[in-house]
Each structure stands twice: as C-alpha cells, then as structure tokens.
Amino acid sequence: MKRIKLNRLIVLGIMLLTLVSCNYLDIVPENVRTVDDMFVDRYAAEQSLAGCYWALPRTGENWNTNPGLFGSMETIINRELRTDAGMRLALGENNATSPVMNYWNDKGDGTRSVYAGIRDCNTFLDNVESVKDLPRVQKDRMIAEAKLLKAYMHFQLIYFYGPVCPMRTSPPVDESTAGIRVYREKIDDCFQYVLDLIDEVIESNALPSTITGRMTELGRFTQAAAWFIKAKVLVYRASPLFNGNTDYSDFRDHNGEPFFNQTYNPDYWMEAAEACRQAVAYCEQTGYHRLYGTTDFVPTKPLSPEYLLIQTLRSSVSEAHTQETVWGAGHGLNRGFQNDCIPRFETYTTNPPTVGRRSVPLQTVELFYSSNGVPIEEDRDWLNGTDEKYANRYTPRMSDDAHKGQVQLGEQSASMNFDREPRFYSSLGFDRGKWYGNHYNNTPDNEEECLFPKARSGETASAASGVGQYNATGYWPKKLISLSSYYRDQNTFYTSATLWPEMRYADLLLLTAEALNETAAGESSPPPAEIYQYIDAVRKRAGLEGVVDSWNKYTDNPGKPATKSGMRSIIQRERKIELALEGQYHWDCRRWKTAPAELNRLIQGWTTTESDVNAYYQPFTVYTQSFSLRDYFMPIPESDIINNPQLIQNPGW
C-alpha cells in the first residue's frame, strides 16, 4: 500500500508539472523496478505510457538530437562549434565505431535507443490488460497509442538506417538488437509491418479525432495523426530511395537477396496518393485541422496586411498549438533552442542574453521565391531587368519607402533581401531586416518602428563574449522563434516553449500533391489536375498566385507546371521553402535521391567579420559539404555487429 501511495504521489507531481508545461511528452518516467509496479493501477499505467512517448527521438530539442537540423546543412553553426554532433554529422565525420548520432543503441552520443523505446511499447502492450481499474475506453485508447508509437519508432529507424530488425514482440534484451540473433529484413517487409500496425490503430477508432483545449494532453497521438503517419510512410515507401533502388543491388540480406526491391513499383505511388487524400479528408472532417490563416492570428496591435501575413506564417510554425499542427513532438522549441536562433538587438551590460549561433547559409536563403512567387533564377524581372537584379543580388542596396517594411528605411542590405515572397520575411532574420516583436520595447504601431538586427562586425548582433557566440552567415531562423518569447530587458530573454511541429497540415498537402504527380504516366505527361488544389492552397496562404498563373506570368518557361517532371521540380522547391529550417529537407533530398546533386557544394554566408557594408556583403565559404552513397543511411554501431554477426552493415560503413 505504501508503494502504491508513493507511486500516486509521484504521478500527481508529474501531472502538476505537466499542467505547467502543457506538454504530455515532458513527463519523465519514474524508474520503476518491476513490471508489476508499472501496471499496479491506472496511474502507474499512465506513467508507463508517458515513458513510451518520452522514448521518441528528441527531434526538436537541439541540433545534436535531430539529424535533420544540421545533417544536410540547411542550417549550420559556426566553425568554433563544429565538433558538436550535429555539425560532425553534416561534415561526414560519422563512423561505425563511435557514431556521432546514434539511435540504434545507447552507446555513443547520449541519445536513447529507439529499440529501447519499442521495447517499452511492447512491455506496455503485454501488460496493460492486467490493469483492473482502467476503464475500457481509456485502455483501448492507450493500446492504440502504444501501437502507433511502436509503428512510428520503426518508421524513424527505417529512414535513419534503412532495413531494420522489426521488434514484433519483447526480446530478452534490455536495449538494442545487440546480443540476440536477429536479422535485418527487406525494406518492403519493414514498411509493411509499420503499415499493418497503423491500420490496426485506424481501424480500432480508439484515438480521439483531435486534441483541442486539453492542454495537459498536447503531444498525445490522435486519429488525425495516425492518418498523417500512414500517408507519410506510404510516400516514403514509394520514393526513389526505397522503390526500385538499383544503387543497392549488391546490398543483400542473409539469404543473398537484395534488401531493396530492384524493380520500380508505380502502384506504390497510387497507394500513397490515396492515403494522402484520405488523410486530408479526415483532417477536414475534424473541422479543426487546416492551414493557419490571417483570421487565426490575433495581433496585439493593428498590422498592415503585409505584416499580418508575415506574422501569421511565422506563427503557423512557432506558436504553441495551432490548427495546422496535426501532431507536435514535446521535445520542442525550448529556451536553449530559441536562444540559439534569435539575434541581440541592443548592447547587453552583463552577460549576453542570447547567442544567435544557429545560422542559415546562402544556399537556403536563395531557395525562397521572388515576390512574384517563382524562383529568383527563373523570374523574368530578376533576369532581364535593366538593373540585372539576379546577377547583382549580392550588391548592397539602399532601402526606400517602397521597401521600408522589409529593410530599415535609409539602411543598406543585400539586393536579394528585397522583393522576396512573404515566407522569406517570416522565416529569416538578416542584417537591417525588419523584425517584428520579441522585444520588451517593441510593440510597434507600424512597420517603421520594428526592430532590426545590426550584424556587421562590432555591432550589437555580431560576436558576443565567449567562444562561438555569433552567427556564421548573417541570417537567423526567425520562424523558429515564438512571438510569445521576448527580451525582458537587454540582459534577459524570456522563452515561451512550444511543441515541435513534427506534422504540419501544409506538409500533408504537399505530400499529397507530390504523390498525385508521381501517378502520371510519363515524365512529359500532364499531371493529374487535382494536384494544383493542394499546392496552390499552400501558396495562397503564403500570399502567392497558383503555380500555373505564376509560371505563365513571370517566367520564360510557362509550360513547366504542365508536365510531371516540371511539377516534380516545383513541388520539391515548394517543400524546401514551406518546410525550410524544420529538418524535413534532410530526409526529402535522400528519399528523392537528389542529395548527390545538391549536397556536394560550398556552404556560404556573408563575410561577418567585416564592418564595411561592401566588404560584409561578400560571400564567404564557411564549410565545404560532400555527400556519397554511404550518407543515405547511418551506420549500425560496430559493437552491435560484433555482438550479433547476423547483422549486415550499411554500404560504405
């Protein structure tokens, strides 16, 4: 009885902490000694399920726990901190002996084994029926959550490592696959196991459709999340990395058969397209999940239409829980994360309140469209104008009345920081670029009163005291800073922590457009007409015209959206922009197999050590990036290969 009462007190304390943080996934499981203790009553069972959530890879916590944040150099950090795991991964310094980022087992960088989390799910599923005081409805919901967690963790292992060893039941081992004789299975079989689990969850109808207004449950899975995950799994299965990948013809299992199917299966795209349609339809059916719009954002003071749109786009990612978040991971935009993303706006007097070290390279910056909604390298106005805007995009330009909402009036910034689409200004902060909010003395009545970073050498947003406390490129990831976070004074930064937007409705719409486009017969065939409604919905929310009108009006290639290959390029570019800085590109460029063409490059920023404006706006190479076949997947730790010789290492490791 004393033990039960103690457990209840611990759980009560955790629940109270949860009420404060509004984050179900922040619950750290109690170190319970026996399985019997873990399922002694409903309170202990709830804690055990929270432990399963806690085991998810911490994708939004920092750059050392999510391969996607730095792994493809969509964002970077300065060279003084290049020894951090995230940058070492990006620079090709991963290895099988001591992986710099390791989710296979618990030996390495401190990240928790995903297999350990799957084991926890199995333990929960094996024992939850024994909890006598747990109502049937609640028990069924928790069972569905554990199954979906198990499916999602297997899926994460697949895109981390490729073929995996599905843990269908609890093995006699504490952490990973080490020490037990298991085989890696063919990639199609791995995907099918994940899909079977998800289908069980969807068919049970045991999950709530959405979670709204119940702050203590934010971060728990819903039926909408189950549909989203199914759609995403099927899109990945259909993508070139996993579907008919002949580059891996020599990568064979214990029976001598290829791990990857060697014949492209177009039916996979048909299945993916249908699953995406169903996921969108389910989200619409909930009456809740949709794109976050200007009517949802509530400013503290009236804003111009331009600024209202920019803050809306920013809030769709960084606010606590909007209609757009189908599922948000609890290991999210915490203080340390946002501290690394925001510049200093004024001189501090004691210690630097923020460090602003997370940097966006020019290669990411240039992806955003022009104000006409097309790539700057395709925009006729940028290519053919008398001012040769594209050729001179790095040249400093003085801001005027027409552009004072983008760049501080009377100040100079690079030409390419002018006349860009709204997502450019909602996503990026830059030298002399207007920055709405986040400051104790900045609730402006108009755009002219907004703050702006001064980033040239010796200015407030440049290097602070301490090693590596500066931005390496001159661009900050503004979209990852909550508008509710602010400087309380010049020495103190207050952070409003939010969920990490693991699954956004905009992402689902673009996955749907991609899957439908790939069902077209040939590369020059017209795509299905319905794809435009999905991609154009995302563009319309961003204040842009549809793709057909935009390419027809503003480029010399008006027929690009009329073919499968042309639309593939447009959809991929749209994903790179809409989901920029969120870590999705790392996985997208791999599953598309575009990584070799895109990731062998110079990673550049402005010459931030210079104070003169002309010297500052000169491209400077921060890193040289390389990519090879081995980089598609992480290495299995060598210790596991030794303990279980039946495991076959990934190619190149």
C-alpha distance (Angstrom), angle and dihedral (degrees) to the residues before:
residue distance angle dihedral
M1 . . .
K2 3.79 . .
R3 3.79 89.4 .
I4 3.82 91.7 51.0
K5 3.79 92.3 48.6
L6 3.80 90.3 48.8
N7 3.79 91.2 51.2
R8 3.78 90.4 50.1
L9 3.77 92.0 50.6
I10 3.79 90.8 50.2
V11 3.79 91.9 48.2
L12 3.80 90.8 47.1
G13 3.78 89.9 52.5
I14 3.78 91.1 49.5
M15 3.81 90.8 48.9
L16 3.79 89.8 52.4
L17 3.78 90.3 51.4
T18 3.78 88.1 49.5
L19 3.78 90.9 54.2
V20 3.77 87.7 57.3
S21 3.79 96.8 46.0
C22 3.82 96.2 36.3
N23 3.76 87.8 -143.1
Y24 3.78 124.7 117.7
L25 3.78 92.4 -167.7
D26 3.78 94.2 59.1
I27 3.81 89.4 75.7
V28 3.78 108.7 113.8
P29 3.80 109.3 -152.8
E30 3.75 119.7 -117.0
N31 3.79 114.2 -111.6
V32 3.81 93.7 -111.4
R33 3.77 113.9 -174.2
T34 3.78 103.8 -146.2
V35 3.80 138.6 29.5
D36 3.79 89.0 -122.6
D37 3.79 90.1 59.5
M38 3.79 90.9 49.1
F39 3.80 92.1 58.9
V40 3.78 102.3 30.0
D41 3.82 91.6 117.6
R42 3.79 142.8 -13.1
Y43 3.79 93.1 -82.7
A44 3.78 92.8 55.4
A45 3.82 90.2 45.2
E46 3.80 90.7 53.3
Q47 3.77 89.1 51.8
S48 3.80 90.8 50.2
L49 3.80 90.9 53.0
A50 3.80 89.6 48.7
G51 3.80 86.4 54.6
C52 3.81 89.2 56.6
Y53 3.81 90.0 54.2
W54 3.77 90.6 45.8
A55 3.81 89.0 58.5
L56 3.83 93.0 64.6
P57 3.81 114.3 113.1
R58 3.78 107.5 -90.1
T59 3.79 95.6 -118.2
G60 3.79 97.2 165.9
E61 3.77 102.4 36.5
N62 3.80 101.7 86.7
W63 3.78 143.3 -40.2
N64 3.81 92.9 -86.4
T65 3.81 94.7 61.3
N66 3.81 101.5 44.1
P67 3.82 117.6 58.4
G68 3.80 89.7 -161.3
L69 3.81 97.3 64.1
F70 3.82 99.0 65.4
G71 3.82 102.3 -1.6
S72 3.81 95.1 97.9
M73 3.81 95.4 27.8
E74 3.78 93.9 -113.1
T75 3.79 80.1 139.9
I76 3.79 127.1 11.0
I77 3.77 142.9 -175.1
N78 3.79 128.3 -130.8
R79 3.77 123.9 -81.7
E80 3.80 95.3 -105.6
L81 3.80 87.2 69.0
R82 3.79 98.4 38.6
T83 3.82 89.7 117.7
D84 3.82 91.0 70.7
A85 3.80 112.2 110.7
G86 3.80 94.6 -112.2
M87 3.80 93.7 56.1
R88 3.79 93.6 41.0
L89 3.78 88.3 56.2
A90 3.81 90.8 49.7
L91 3.81 91.6 48.5
G92 3.81 93.5 53.9
E93 3.79 96.0 -106.7
N94 3.79 96.3 129.0
N95 3.78 115.2 120.5
A96 3.78 140.0 179.7
T97 3.80 95.8 -123.3
S98 3.79 95.5 60.2
P99 3.82 110.1 1.7
V100 3.78 112.9 -148.2
M101 3.79 90.4 -142.6
N102 3.77 114.6 24.7
Y103 3.79 128.8 179.4
W104 3.81 96.5 157.1
N105 3.81 96.6 76.8
D106 3.78 138.0 -6.0
K107 3.78 97.4 -101.9
G108 3.80 113.6 99.8
D109 3.77 131.0 27.4
G110 3.80 99.8 14.0
T111 3.81 96.7 -101.6
R112 3.78 112.0 134.9
S113 3.78 121.7 -107.4
V114 3.80 112.0 -102.7
Y115 3.80 86.7 -147.9
A116 3.80 88.0 60.2
G117 3.78 88.3 55.2
I118 3.81 91.3 49.0
R119 3.79 88.5 50.4
D120 3.80 89.1 54.2
C121 3.81 89.6 52.2
N122 3.80 90.6 51.1
T123 3.79 91.0 49.3
F124 3.78 89.8 50.6
L125 3.81 93.1 49.1
D126 3.81 91.4 46.9
N127 3.80 93.7 53.9
V128 3.79 112.3 24.6
E129 3.83 93.2 90.6
S130 3.81 88.5 64.8
V131 3.82 92.3 64.9
K132 3.78 102.5 104.7
D133 3.81 101.6 -170.0
L134 3.82 95.3 49.9
P135 3.85 111.7 106.3
R136 3.81 115.1 -123.7
V137 3.80 94.8 -117.5
Q138 3.79 91.9 51.3
K139 3.79 91.8 44.2
D140 3.82 92.0 52.2
R141 3.78 90.9 49.6
M142 3.80 92.2 51.0
I143 3.81 91.7 47.6
A144 3.81 89.4 52.6
E145 3.80 90.5 49.3
A146 3.80 92.7 50.9
K147 3.82 91.2 49.4
L148 3.80 92.0 48.9
L149 3.79 90.9 47.2
K150 3.78 89.0 51.1
A151 3.82 91.2 49.6
Y152 3.79 92.9 46.5
M153 3.80 93.0 49.4
H154 3.80 91.0 50.6
F155 3.82 88.6 49.8
Q156 3.80 91.0 51.3
L157 3.79 90.2 51.4
I158 3.82 88.9 51.4
Y159 3.78 95.1 56.1
F160 3.81 91.0 40.1
Y161 3.81 97.0 47.3
G162 3.82 111.1 6.1
P163 3.82 115.0 -133.9
V164 3.80 110.2 30.3
C165 3.78 140.5 -175.4
P166 3.81 104.3 -103.7
M167 3.79 110.6 -137.2
R168 3.79 98.8 -146.1
T169 3.80 93.7 164.2
S170 3.78 135.9 16.3
P171 3.82 110.4 -76.3
P172 3.79 123.5 -152.6
V173 3.80 92.9 -102.8
D174 3.77 135.2 94.2
E175 3.77 105.4 -137.2
S176 3.81 129.5 -2.0
T177 3.78 136.3 -4.1
A178 3.80 91.6 -75.1
G179 3.77 115.8 122.8
I180 3.81 97.3 18.8
R181 3.77 126.3 90.2
V182 3.79 103.7 -115.6
Y183 3.77 131.2 143.1
R184 3.75 132.4 -138.0
E185 3.78 108.1 -114.1
K186 3.80 130.7 -139.9
I187 3.77 113.6 -80.0
D188 3.80 94.3 -116.5
D189 3.80 90.7 53.2
C190 3.81 90.4 50.1
F191 3.79 91.2 52.0
Q192 3.79 91.8 46.3
Y193 3.79 92.2 53.8
V194 3.80 90.3 52.9
L195 3.80 91.8 47.6
D196 3.81 92.5 48.8
L197 3.81 90.3 55.0
I198 3.79 92.3 48.0
D199 3.80 91.8 49.4
E200 3.81 89.7 52.7
V201 3.79 89.0 54.2
I202 3.80 94.9 46.9
E203 3.79 93.3 46.2
S204 3.80 92.0 49.7
N205 3.82 89.6 60.5
A206 3.81 85.8 -157.0
L207 3.79 97.3 131.4
P208 3.80 122.7 84.6
S209 3.79 112.5 -106.6
T210 3.81 91.5 -123.5
I211 3.79 140.0 -14.2
T212 3.78 113.2 -124.9
G213 3.75 128.2 159.0
R214 3.81 93.6 3.7
M215 3.78 98.3 103.9
T216 3.79 95.1 177.4
E217 3.82 89.7 61.9
L218 3.78 98.5 50.4
G219 3.78 108.6 128.5
R220 3.80 95.7 35.5
F221 3.79 118.0 120.1
T222 3.79 121.5 -100.4
Q223 3.79 135.2 -168.6
A224 3.81 88.5 -100.7
A225 3.81 89.2 56.1
A226 3.81 90.4 50.6
W227 3.80 91.1 54.8
F228 3.81 90.7 46.1
I229 3.81 92.8 50.7
K230 3.81 91.8 48.7
A231 3.80 90.8 52.0
K232 3.80 92.2 48.6
V233 3.81 94.1 47.0
L234 3.81 90.7 52.3
V235 3.82 92.2 48.0
Y236 3.80 90.0 52.4
R237 3.81 91.9 47.5
A238 3.82 89.9 52.3
S239 3.82 94.9 46.6
P240 3.84 121.7 104.4
L241 3.81 95.2 -105.8
F242 3.81 91.4 62.3
N243 3.80 103.5 22.4
G244 3.82 116.7 73.8
N245 3.82 94.2 -23.9
T246 3.81 103.7 174.6
D247 3.82 91.0 177.3
Y248 3.81 84.5 80.4
S249 3.80 97.5 48.2
D250 3.83 89.9 121.2
F251 3.81 94.3 46.7
R252 3.80 98.6 97.6
D253 3.78 137.9 172.5
H254 3.81 130.0 -125.1
N255 3.82 89.4 -78.3
G256 3.78 92.6 53.7
E257 3.80 93.4 -108.3
P258 3.83 123.6 129.6
F259 3.78 114.7 -94.3
F260 3.81 88.7 -144.3
N261 3.78 122.6 56.1
Q262 3.79 108.3 -109.2
T263 3.80 98.2 -151.9
Y264 3.78 120.2 71.5
N265 3.80 111.1 -120.5
P266 3.83 112.8 -153.1
D267 3.80 90.3 -172.3
Y268 3.79 88.7 72.2
W269 3.80 89.0 67.8
M270 3.80 90.9 48.9
E271 3.80 90.0 53.9
A272 3.80 91.4 45.7
A273 3.81 92.4 50.2
E274 3.80 92.2 51.1
A275 3.81 92.3 47.6
C276 3.82 90.2 50.0
R277 3.80 91.0 50.6
Q278 3.80 90.0 50.5
A279 3.81 92.1 48.4
V280 3.81 91.7 51.1
A281 3.80 90.7 46.5
Y282 3.80 91.4 50.5
C283 3.80 91.9 49.9
E284 3.80 89.9 50.4
Q285 3.80 89.8 47.3
T286 3.80 91.1 57.5
G287 3.78 89.0 62.9
Y288 3.80 88.1 -139.3
H289 3.81 114.7 68.6
R290 3.79 112.9 78.2
L291 3.77 141.6 112.9
Y292 3.80 112.8 -53.2
G293 3.80 107.6 -117.1
T294 3.78 142.3 -170.6
T295 3.81 90.8 -93.2
D296 3.83 88.9 60.1
F297 3.79 97.2 51.9
V298 3.80 113.1 84.0
P299 3.83 112.3 -160.2
T300 3.78 121.3 -157.8
K301 3.81 89.4 -131.6
P302 3.81 133.1 21.3
L303 3.81 112.7 -80.1
S304 3.77 133.2 -162.7
P305 3.82 114.5 -106.2
E306 3.82 89.8 -105.1
Y307 3.80 94.0 53.5
L308 3.78 93.8 40.6
L309 3.82 89.7 56.8
I310 3.81 93.6 46.9
Q311 3.81 93.3 51.1
T312 3.81 90.9 44.8
L313 3.79 91.9 54.1
R314 3.78 90.7 47.7
S315 3.81 92.8 48.3
S316 3.80 92.4 50.8
V317 3.81 86.3 73.0
S318 3.78 108.1 26.9
E319 3.80 106.0 37.9
A320 3.79 120.5 98.4
H321 3.78 102.6 -102.1
T322 3.78 123.2 -18.0
Q323 3.79 132.4 172.5
E324 3.79 87.4 -97.9
T325 3.80 94.9 63.4
V326 3.79 106.3 88.0
W327 3.79 88.7 176.0
G328 3.77 130.4 -3.1
A329 3.79 124.8 -163.6
G330 3.77 114.4 -129.0
H331 3.79 94.7 -136.4
G332 3.77 88.0 78.9
L333 3.77 148.4 132.0
N334 3.78 97.4 -21.2
R335 3.78 129.2 166.7
G336 3.79 96.6 -85.6
F337 3.78 92.2 47.7
Q338 3.81 94.9 51.7
N339 3.80 92.2 39.7
D340 3.80 87.4 63.3
C341 3.81 93.1 49.7
I342 3.81 104.8 49.8
P343 3.82 127.4 75.9
R344 3.80 126.4 -134.3
F345 3.80 111.6 -104.7
E346 3.79 98.4 -167.7
T347 3.78 141.1 18.0
Y348 3.80 114.4 -76.1
T349 3.79 120.3 -141.5
T350 3.83 103.6 -155.7
N351 3.80 119.1 13.5
P352 3.82 125.9 -8.0
P353 3.83 105.8 -95.5
T354 3.81 91.9 -153.2
V355 3.78 135.3 17.8
G356 3.82 103.7 -156.3
R357 3.79 92.2 -156.3
R358 3.78 99.3 146.0
S359 3.79 104.9 97.2
V360 3.80 135.2 -168.0
P361 3.82 114.7 -143.0
L362 3.80 124.4 -136.7
Q363 3.80 89.8 -108.6
T364 3.82 89.7 66.4
V365 3.81 94.2 38.9
E366 3.80 92.8 55.5
L367 3.81 92.6 54.4
F368 3.81 92.7 74.4
Y369 3.79 116.3 97.2
S370 3.75 128.4 -109.8
S371 3.80 117.8 -105.5
N372 3.81 85.4 -88.6
G373 3.81 91.4 65.4
V374 3.81 98.1 -112.6
P375 3.83 132.7 100.7
I376 3.79 112.0 -76.4
E377 3.82 89.5 -126.6
E378 3.82 89.4 57.7
D379 3.82 100.3 39.3
R380 3.82 111.6 110.1
D381 3.81 90.9 -149.3
W382 3.80 90.2 57.0
L383 3.81 96.0 42.1
N384 3.78 104.7 38.4
G385 3.80 105.9 29.6
T386 3.79 120.8 115.3
D387 3.81 89.7 -114.2
E388 3.84 91.6 57.2
K389 3.78 89.4 -135.6
Y390 3.80 96.9 -176.9
A391 3.80 95.6 46.5
N392 3.82 89.9 47.4
R393 3.80 97.5 40.1
Y394 3.82 92.7 122.4
T395 3.81 93.7 52.0
P396 3.83 116.7 105.7
R397 3.80 115.6 -107.7
M398 3.80 131.3 -169.1
S399 3.80 117.4 -119.3
D400 3.80 118.0 -124.3
D401 3.80 137.9 -174.8
A402 3.80 91.6 -78.3
H403 3.80 91.8 57.3
K404 3.80 103.9 31.3
G405 3.81 90.3 113.0
Q406 3.82 89.6 60.4
V407 3.80 104.0 36.1
Q408 3.81 127.8 19.1
L409 3.79 110.1 -89.6
G410 3.80 112.0 -102.4
E411 3.82 93.6 14.2
Q412 3.79 129.2 108.0
S413 3.79 127.1 -123.7
A414 3.80 134.6 160.7
S415 3.81 113.0 -67.0
M416 3.79 91.2 -121.6
N417 3.81 89.6 63.2
F418 3.81 88.8 69.0
D419 3.81 128.7 77.2
R420 3.78 97.2 14.8
E421 3.81 129.0 141.9
P422 3.85 120.6 -85.2
R423 3.82 92.9 -102.2
F424 3.79 89.0 62.1
Y425 3.80 90.1 61.7
S426 3.81 95.4 39.3
S427 3.82 92.2 49.8
L428 3.80 104.6 38.1
G429 3.77 138.5 52.9
F430 3.81 118.2 -163.4
D431 3.78 144.6 165.0
R432 3.83 108.9 -55.9
G433 3.81 90.7 -5.1
K434 3.84 114.9 138.6
W435 3.82 114.1 -105.5
Y436 3.79 117.8 -166.4
G437 3.81 118.8 -148.3
N438 3.83 131.8 -21.1
H439 3.79 93.5 109.6
Y440 3.79 133.7 98.6
N441 3.80 90.9 -132.9
N442 3.79 97.9 39.4
T443 3.80 118.8 87.0
P444 3.79 92.3 124.9
D445 3.78 126.6 -159.5
N446 3.80 89.6 -148.8
E447 3.78 142.8 3.0
E448 3.78 93.8 -91.6
E449 3.80 90.7 67.3
C450 3.82 95.4 52.8
L451 3.76 119.5 116.6
F452 3.78 122.4 -112.2
P453 3.82 131.8 -163.8
K454 3.78 118.2 -110.4
A455 3.78 101.0 -152.3
R456 3.78 108.2 167.4
S457 3.77 119.2 112.6
G458 3.79 112.5 -67.7
E459 3.82 94.2 16.1
T460 3.80 126.3 116.0
A461 3.82 97.8 -95.1
S462 3.80 95.0 46.1
A463 3.81 125.7 85.8
A464 3.81 119.1 -24.0
S465 3.78 128.3 -160.2
G466 3.77 112.7 -71.8
V467 3.77 133.1 52.3
G468 3.79 116.1 -58.6
Q469 3.80 97.5 -3.5
Y470 3.79 96.8 142.0
N471 3.77 142.2 81.3
A472 3.80 112.7 -98.5
T473 3.82 99.5 -154.4
G474 3.80 109.6 26.5
Y475 3.82 95.0 -109.8
W476 3.81 127.4 100.6
P477 3.86 127.0 -161.6
K478 3.81 95.6 -115.5
K479 3.82 94.7 172.4
L480 3.81 90.1 68.1
I481 3.81 93.1 60.0
S482 3.78 114.3 89.3
L483 3.79 114.4 -130.6
S484 3.81 85.3 -133.7
S485 3.81 90.2 64.6
Y486 3.79 115.2 88.0
Y487 3.79 148.1 162.0
R488 3.80 107.5 -98.9
D489 3.78 87.5 -165.5
Q490 3.78 135.8 -22.7
N491 3.79 91.3 -75.9
T492 3.82 101.6 40.9
F493 3.80 131.8 62.4
Y494 3.81 118.5 -167.7
T495 3.81 116.0 -155.2
S496 3.77 127.7 -153.8
A497 3.81 103.2 -153.2
T498 3.80 117.1 -142.9
L499 3.78 139.6 179.3
W500 3.78 117.8 -84.7
P501 3.86 106.5 -109.6
E502 3.80 95.6 -123.4
M503 3.82 93.4 160.2
R504 3.79 118.6 27.6
Y505 3.79 124.7 -179.1
A506 3.83 89.9 -128.1
D507 3.81 88.0 58.3
L508 3.81 90.1 53.2
L509 3.82 92.5 50.2
L510 3.79 91.2 52.0
L511 3.82 92.1 46.3
T512 3.80 87.3 53.3
A513 3.81 92.6 51.1
E514 3.81 90.3 47.8
A515 3.80 94.7 49.5
L516 3.81 93.2 46.9
N517 3.80 91.8 48.3
E518 3.81 91.4 53.7
T519 3.81 90.9 56.3
A520 3.82 90.0 69.4
A521 3.79 112.6 109.4
G522 3.81 104.9 -122.4
E523 3.80 139.1 11.5
S524 3.79 92.0 -103.8
S525 3.81 94.2 40.2
P526 3.81 119.0 112.0
P527 3.80 112.5 -102.0
P528 3.81 120.6 -119.6
A529 3.80 107.9 -76.8
E530 3.80 93.2 -127.4
I531 3.81 93.6 67.9
Y532 3.78 91.2 77.7
Q533 3.79 92.8 63.8
Y534 3.81 90.9 60.3
I535 3.80 99.8 44.9
D536 3.79 93.5 37.6
A537 3.81 91.0 53.7
V538 3.82 88.8 60.4
R539 3.80 91.3 45.4
K540 3.81 93.5 47.1
R541 3.79 90.7 53.1
A542 3.83 86.3 53.4
G543 3.80 90.9 53.5
L544 3.82 95.3 -105.1
E545 3.78 134.0 127.5
G546 3.81 120.5 -113.5
V547 3.79 119.5 -79.7
V548 3.82 96.0 -106.7
D549 3.80 94.0 52.3
S550 3.81 93.8 40.9
W551 3.80 95.9 51.5
N552 3.79 91.1 42.6
K553 3.82 94.6 50.6
Y554 3.77 103.2 36.3
T555 3.83 110.6 27.4
D556 3.79 138.6 57.6
N557 3.81 89.5 -127.2
P558 3.82 103.9 66.1
G559 3.80 92.2 158.2
K560 3.80 94.7 61.7
P561 3.84 95.4 98.0
A562 3.81 90.4 49.0
T563 3.82 96.5 72.4
K564 3.78 134.8 61.4
S565 3.81 93.0 -122.3
G566 3.80 92.6 46.5
M567 3.78 93.0 49.2
R568 3.81 90.9 46.7
S569 3.80 88.8 59.0
I570 3.81 91.6 46.3
I571 3.82 94.2 47.6
Q572 3.79 92.2 47.9
R573 3.82 90.9 49.9
E574 3.81 89.8 47.6
R575 3.81 90.6 53.8
K576 3.80 91.4 48.8
I577 3.82 89.7 54.2
E578 3.80 102.9 37.8
L579 3.81 93.6 44.4
A580 3.81 96.0 34.2
L581 3.82 117.0 147.9
E582 3.83 92.3 10.3
G583 3.81 96.1 100.0
Q584 3.81 96.6 -111.3
Y585 3.81 94.8 112.7
H586 3.81 91.4 65.1
W587 3.80 90.6 64.5
D588 3.80 96.2 33.9
C589 3.80 95.8 57.4
R590 3.80 89.0 50.1
R591 3.79 97.7 48.9
W592 3.84 89.6 44.6
K593 3.82 88.9 48.8
T594 3.80 89.5 -132.5
A595 3.80 92.7 120.0
P596 3.84 97.3 97.0
A597 3.81 90.7 54.8
E598 3.81 94.8 42.5
L599 3.80 106.4 34.9
N600 3.79 102.6 51.7
R601 3.78 96.4 84.8
L602 3.78 149.7 101.1
I603 3.80 113.8 -84.3
Q604 3.79 107.5 -142.9
G605 3.79 143.1 -179.3
W606 3.77 136.4 165.2
T607 3.80 120.4 -65.4
T608 3.80 92.9 -96.9
T609 3.80 94.1 179.5
E610 3.81 90.2 70.7
S611 3.81 126.7 88.3
D612 3.80 98.9 -168.3
V613 3.80 111.1 89.8
N614 3.81 95.2 -131.9
A615 3.79 92.9 46.9
Y616 3.82 91.8 45.5
Y617 3.80 93.0 54.6
Q618 3.78 95.1 61.4
P619 3.84 117.9 110.0
F620 3.80 111.3 -108.8
T621 3.81 123.8 -167.1
V622 3.79 110.1 -125.6
Y623 3.82 98.1 172.2
T624 3.78 140.6 -0.9
Q625 3.79 109.9 -131.0
S626 3.79 125.7 -153.7
F627 3.79 134.8 -178.2
S628 3.80 132.2 -170.2
L629 3.80 137.9 170.8
R630 3.79 93.8 -83.6
D631 3.82 91.3 59.3
Y632 3.79 94.5 69.5
F633 3.80 89.0 82.2
M634 3.79 137.3 22.7
P635 3.80 121.0 -110.1
I636 3.77 121.1 -102.2
P637 3.82 105.7 -119.9
E638 3.78 110.4 -94.7
S639 3.81 90.7 -130.0
D640 3.80 89.8 64.5
I641 3.80 91.3 49.2
I642 3.81 89.0 52.8
N643 3.80 93.9 47.0
N644 3.78 92.5 45.6
P645 3.83 111.4 30.1
Q646 3.81 89.3 -176.2
L647 3.80 89.3 73.5
I648 3.80 113.5 95.5
Q649 3.79 117.8 -145.9
N650 3.80 122.3 -125.2
P651 3.83 115.5 -99.0
G652 3.78 115.3 -83.7
W653 3.80 96.1 21.0
